[in-house]
């Protein structure tokens, strides 16, 4: 995502994309993404089933 600049992946990261990249389960993907939000690496956009995440470039 960093190579793509401020927009990251088109539409941001979501659990489905994360699962496709990492091969994890949905539960693990959700937990990992929440952990990245807590570390201020991702910024959540929306909520529930439509949750998406953008990388927080200010944290780098």
C-alpha positions, 0 to 999 in steps of 0.5 A: 500500500505504501508504494501506491501513495496516499490512496493505497489500494483502490477503495482502501484495504478491507477484510476480503482483500486482506484475506486474499493477500495473507490467506488468513481466516475472516476472523484473523483478518478482522483481528489483524486489521483492528490491531493495525487501527489500534497501532495507528497504522490504518485509519478506518473508513465506514463500519460494519460489513463495509469497513475499509481502511486507509494507511495513515501516512502521518504515522511513518 
